[in-house]
């Protein structure tokens, strides 16, 4: 699937409401299990030990300035430079439909965002939800360029929400990717 193949006229435009629901025009990832293989697998990642089920990809910034470590049940991303973009992908399982709940604490006086992705496929792309500590959010369809370290993004929705705590704060986020609904 390429950007040229996507009919952008069919991408919905949503008003900001604090909750986002969208009907994507793209099919689920091709590696999704068939209905007979689907099992409900719930888990919580407590980050009490080393992070072993995740693969990290730095797409922008200097790798020497990235410090990731586990500290008191938190997976800390210390980004020591400007414009650093880091993806950490959960690898052991493939899910067709997911609900992802994440708690993120912004410990600095800075501008940043938390991204949650679903339907990740290295070749076909993914859906990406970005929540900014300014109260804004956006949703994209992303796909790796041939380099494998840079991506192209097609905007699906954006807006703002008073439910996103700004500045130094803790936010709880939920992303649901079920069928063709985000």
C-alpha atoms as one frame of an Amber mdcrd trajectory, in Angstrom:
protein
   0.000   0.000   0.000   1.457   3.345  -0.954   0.326   6.850  -0.215  -0.768
   7.230  -3.828  -2.975   4.152  -3.491  -4.924   5.610  -0.558  -8.087   7.509
  -1.467  -7.767  10.458   0.899 -11.321  11.605   0.059 -12.638   8.671   2.085
 -10.653   9.504   5.247 -13.078  10.882   7.858 -12.676  14.314   9.398 -13.544
  14.289  13.083 -14.342  17.138  15.426 -12.200  17.149  18.592 -14.204  15.575
  21.426 -11.642  14.071  23.782 -12.594  10.662  22.373 -11.748   9.754  18.811
 -13.486   7.149  16.718 -12.558   6.701  13.100 -13.423   4.275  10.316 -10.086
   3.577   8.593 -10.165   2.554   4.966  -7.134   0.292   5.280  -7.414  -3.441
   6.013  -6.024  -5.024   9.180  -2.422  -6.154   9.019  -1.933  -9.264   6.872
  -0.288 -11.135   9.727  -3.421 -10.947  11.884  -4.636 -14.324  13.147  -7.726
 -15.909  11.639 -10.888 -15.904  13.814 -10.269 -19.513  14.885  -6.793 -18.555
  16.156  -7.937 -15.523  18.158  -7.635 -15.916  21.901  -8.045 -13.258  24.527
  -4.566 -12.631  25.909  -4.437  -9.985  28.588  -1.307  -8.846  30.333   0.174
  -5.949  32.227   3.749  -4.865  31.689   4.929  -3.740  35.122   8.523  -2.938
  34.160   9.847  -4.538  37.319  12.853  -6.019  35.515  14.777  -5.511  32.301
  12.679  -4.876  29.203  13.095  -7.977  27.040   9.883  -8.199  24.968  10.343
  -4.877  23.215  12.429  -3.752  20.249  13.504  -0.102  20.167  13.984   1.878
  16.948  15.421   5.408  16.959  14.178   7.230  13.845  15.556  10.693  14.606
  18.294  11.947  16.886  21.625  10.727  18.173  21.588   7.214  19.626  24.275
   8.125  22.165  21.841  10.666  23.699  19.108   8.049  24.312  19.031   6.439
  27.750  16.332   3.817  28.353  16.236   2.040  31.682  13.859   0.525  34.212
  13.564   2.387  37.514  11.065   1.519  40.297   8.485   0.005  37.939   8.848
   2.686  35.263  10.423   2.339  31.842  12.279   5.636  31.615  13.078   7.231
  28.253  15.655   9.934  28.896  15.975  11.808  25.622  19.140  13.854  25.871
  18.707  15.773  22.624  16.187  17.693  20.551  13.883  16.100  17.990  14.457
  12.539  19.161  11.883  10.028  17.900  11.903   6.586  19.528   9.604   3.634
  18.844   9.465   0.616  21.143   7.526  -2.299  19.695   6.090  -5.200  21.689
   7.286  -8.333  19.865   6.123 -11.639  21.424   2.496 -11.574  20.214   0.471
 -10.527  17.193  -3.041  -9.271  17.871  -5.903  -8.597  15.441  -7.868  -6.367
  17.847  -6.321  -4.590  20.805  -7.028  -2.288  23.694  -3.883  -0.602  24.970
  -3.925   1.282  28.267  -0.807   3.283  29.041   0.204   5.599  31.864   2.832
   8.197  31.019   4.479  10.727  33.285   6.132  13.785  31.811   8.949  14.543
  34.245  10.318  17.623  32.522   9.244  21.084  31.499   9.353  20.365  27.792
   7.367  19.682  24.660   6.831  16.007  23.930   4.314  13.405  22.949   3.432
   9.826  23.714   2.661   7.581  20.761   0.702   4.342  20.824   0.539   2.234
  17.702  -1.576  -0.713  16.625  -1.800  -3.024  13.638   1.950  -2.751  13.168
   3.332  -4.557  10.151   6.885  -3.790   9.081   5.939  -3.829   5.380   2.268
  -2.753   5.406   2.392   0.022   8.016   0.579   0.889  11.245  -1.882   3.248
  12.915  -0.284   5.769  15.248  -1.982   7.800  17.975   0.056  10.770  19.259
  -0.948  12.602  22.441   1.018  15.785  23.149   1.628  17.293  26.587   0.083
  20.493  25.178  -3.388  18.867  25.092  -3.380  18.152  21.351  -3.566  14.767
  19.606  -3.378  13.340  16.101  -3.829   9.975  14.420  -1.755   8.825  11.437
  -1.296   5.860   9.171   2.478   5.324   9.058   4.655   3.271   6.769   8.426
   2.773   6.705  10.355   4.172   3.789  12.847   1.846   2.111  15.513   2.912
   4.648  13.533   1.272   7.456  14.394   4.141   9.815  12.211   6.910   8.370
   8.480   6.791   7.731   5.790   8.544   5.756   2.586   9.507   7.531  -0.955
  10.037   6.273  -3.055  12.173   8.657  -6.382  10.605   9.683  -7.564  12.885
  12.494  -6.397  15.588  14.898  -7.687  17.884  17.586  -7.394  18.797  21.224
  -8.740  17.516  24.508  -9.075  19.042  27.965  -8.688  15.473  29.291  -4.956
  15.538  28.442  -3.052  16.945  31.435  -0.509  19.503  30.267   3.090  20.086
  31.364   4.615  18.020  34.162   1.772  15.579  34.709   0.612  11.977  34.562
  -1.778  10.914  31.801  -3.659   7.665  31.335  -4.317   6.864  27.673  -6.471
   4.178  26.061  -6.302   3.178  22.399  -8.675   0.622  20.921  -8.226  -0.904
  17.466 -11.171  -3.205  16.835 -12.175  -4.382  13.377 -12.100  -1.302  11.165
 -12.673   1.100  14.043  -9.974   3.146  15.732
